[in-house]
């Protein structure tokens, strides 16, 4: 059995805790507290990490970690990113500046992404807020020299979150295949 460590990150309210809860086969560990940031209308927010587990059909397991979204907790990002095999960046398209939000996380995880760590960008509320478009997000990543899959996602839906994870696993398999053929 192989275990993988995947990281969910993104701004406060993007759905990291919800996404992990949607796919975890155990009750997720959640470190939410009362939100004191009045700029975001949200009752609770993560201040440590979220954690869940997902087993694959072949017996492998995925350890799912979620970062806090507030910048004041960005020191935890590097701790949680240690030995990560893939990163899922979640962005809420209904927020005032979602492309800037993406930039914060692309910059915050630039070291991991420069090592070709697989990464997928999941865009929430894209149906109700169609701009920026998925292409706009892909272009923002491309401007930083990154070619990353971007897909609309409803983090409440297990199938949507599993699709994000499957996309990461496919990238990991492709990387392993390329390394083995060198």
C-alpha positions as CSV (number, residue, x, y, z in Angstrom):
1,X,0.0,0.0,0.0
2,X,1.3,3.4,-1.0
3,X,0.2,6.6,0.8
4,X,0.0,9.9,-1.0
5,X,-0.1,13.4,0.6
6,X,-2.3,15.9,-1.2
7,X,-2.8,19.5,-0.2
8,X,-5.9,21.6,-0.6
9,X,-5.2,25.4,-0.4
10,X,-6.8,28.6,-1.4
11,X,-8.3,31.7,0.2
12,X,-10.7,31.7,3.2
13,X,-14.1,30.5,2.0
14,X,-13.0,28.8,-1.1
15,X,-14.1,25.4,0.2
16,X,-11.1,23.5,1.4
17,X,-12.8,22.1,4.5
18,X,-15.9,21.3,2.6
19,X,-14.0,19.5,-0.2
20,X,-12.1,17.3,2.3
21,X,-15.3,16.5,4.1
22,X,-16.9,15.6,0.8
23,X,-14.4,12.8,0.1
24,X,-12.9,11.7,3.4
25,X,-14.0,8.2,4.5
26,X,-13.3,9.2,8.1
27,X,-14.6,12.1,10.1
28,X,-12.2,14.9,9.0
29,X,-10.1,16.6,11.6
30,X,-11.0,20.3,11.4
31,X,-9.4,23.2,13.3
32,X,-12.1,25.8,12.7
33,X,-12.7,28.6,15.1
34,X,-15.0,31.6,15.2
35,X,-14.1,34.0,12.3
36,X,-13.0,37.4,13.5
37,X,-12.2,38.7,10.0
38,X,-15.1,41.0,9.3
39,X,-14.0,41.4,5.6
40,X,-15.3,37.9,5.0
41,X,-18.9,36.9,5.8
42,X,-18.2,33.5,7.2
43,X,-19.0,32.2,10.7
44,X,-16.0,29.8,11.1
45,X,-12.5,29.6,9.6
46,X,-9.6,27.1,9.7
47,X,-6.6,28.2,11.8
48,X,-4.5,25.1,11.7
49,X,-5.3,22.4,9.2
50,X,-7.9,20.1,7.9
51,X,-7.2,16.4,7.5
52,X,-9.0,13.5,5.9
53,X,-8.4,10.1,4.3
54,X,-9.4,8.6,1.1
55,X,-8.7,5.0,0.0
56,X,-8.2,4.1,-3.7
57,X,-9.6,0.9,-5.3
58,X,-6.0,-0.6,-5.4
59,X,-5.6,-0.2,-1.6
60,X,-3.5,3.0,-1.8
61,X,-4.5,5.8,0.5
62,X,-4.5,9.5,0.1
63,X,-3.9,11.8,3.1
64,X,-5.8,15.0,2.5
65,X,-4.5,18.2,4.1
66,X,-6.1,21.6,4.0
67,X,-4.3,24.8,4.7
68,X,-5.8,27.8,6.5
69,X,-6.8,30.4,3.9
70,X,-5.9,33.6,5.9
71,X,-2.5,35.1,5.0
72,X,-1.7,35.5,8.7
73,X,-1.4,31.7,8.8
74,X,0.8,31.4,5.7
75,X,3.7,30.0,7.8
76,X,1.7,26.8,8.0
77,X,1.6,26.5,4.2
78,X,5.3,25.5,4.0
79,X,4.9,23.1,6.9
80,X,1.9,21.4,5.3
81,X,3.6,21.4,1.9
82,X,6.5,19.3,3.1
83,X,6.6,16.0,1.1
84,X,3.4,16.8,-0.7
85,X,2.8,14.9,-3.9
86,X,0.2,17.3,-5.3
87,X,-1.6,20.6,-4.7
88,X,-5.2,21.5,-5.3
89,X,-5.8,25.3,-5.4
90,X,-9.4,26.2,-4.8
91,X,-10.7,29.6,-5.8
92,X,-14.1,31.1,-5.3
93,X,-15.1,32.9,-8.5
94,X,-17.7,35.0,-6.7
95,X,-15.1,36.9,-4.7
96,X,-14.1,40.4,-5.8
97,X,-10.6,39.6,-7.1
98,X,-10.3,35.8,-7.7
99,X,-7.4,36.1,-10.2
100,X,-5.4,38.0,-7.6
101,X,-6.4,35.3,-5.1
102,X,-5.0,32.7,-7.4
103,X,-1.7,34.7,-7.7
104,X,-1.3,34.6,-3.9
105,X,-1.3,30.8,-3.9
106,X,0.7,30.3,-7.1
107,X,3.3,32.6,-5.5
108,X,3.0,31.0,-2.0
109,X,3.7,27.6,-3.4
110,X,6.1,28.7,-6.2
111,X,8.9,26.5,-4.7
112,X,6.8,23.4,-4.9
113,X,5.5,24.2,-8.3
114,X,9.0,24.9,-9.6
115,X,9.8,21.3,-8.7
116,X,7.0,20.1,-11.1
117,X,4.7,19.2,-8.2
118,X,1.4,18.3,-9.8
119,X,-1.2,21.0,-9.3
120,X,-4.9,21.5,-10.3
121,X,-6.9,24.7,-10.0
122,X,-10.6,24.2,-9.0
123,X,-12.9,27.1,-9.5
124,X,-16.0,27.3,-7.3
125,X,-19.2,29.1,-8.2
126,X,-18.1,29.4,-11.8
127,X,-21.6,28.7,-13.1
128,X,-23.2,31.5,-11.1
129,X,-20.2,33.9,-11.7
130,X,-18.8,33.1,-15.2
131,X,-16.1,35.8,-15.1
132,X,-13.2,35.4,-14.9
133,X,-13.4,32.4,-17.2
134,X,-11.5,29.1,-16.8
135,X,-9.3,30.3,-19.6
136,X,-8.4,33.5,-17.7
137,X,-7.1,31.3,-14.8
138,X,-5.1,29.1,-17.2
139,X,-3.6,32.3,-18.7
140,X,-2.7,33.6,-15.2
141,X,-0.9,30.4,-14.5
142,X,0.8,30.4,-17.9
143,X,2.0,34.0,-17.2
144,X,4.0,32.4,-14.4
145,X,5.4,29.7,-16.6
146,X,2.9,27.1,-15.4
147,X,0.6,24.8,-17.4
148,X,-2.0,23.7,-15.0
149,X,-5.4,22.1,-15.4
150,X,-8.3,24.4,-14.5
151,X,-11.8,23.1,-13.9
152,X,-15.1,24.2,-12.4
153,X,-15.9,22.4,-9.2
154,X,-18.7,22.3,-6.6
155,X,-16.7,21.3,-3.5
156,X,-19.9,20.0,-1.9
157,X,-20.1,17.3,-4.6
158,X,-18.0,14.2,-3.9
159,X,-17.7,13.4,-7.7
160,X,-16.3,16.9,-8.4
161,X,-13.7,16.7,-5.7
162,X,-12.7,13.1,-6.8
163,X,-12.3,14.5,-10.3
164,X,-9.7,17.0,-9.0
165,X,-7.9,14.3,-7.2
166,X,-8.0,12.0,-10.2
167,X,-6.5,14.8,-12.3
168,X,-3.6,15.1,-9.8
169,X,-3.0,11.4,-9.8
170,X,-3.0,11.3,-13.6
171,X,-0.3,14.0,-13.5
172,X,1.7,12.0,-11.0
173,X,1.5,8.9,-13.1
174,X,2.5,10.8,-16.2
175,X,5.6,12.2,-14.4
176,X,6.6,8.8,-13.1
177,X,6.2,7.4,-16.6
178,X,8.4,10.1,-18.1
179,X,11.1,9.6,-15.4
180,X,11.1,5.8,-16.0
181,X,11.6,6.4,-19.8
182,X,14.6,8.7,-19.4
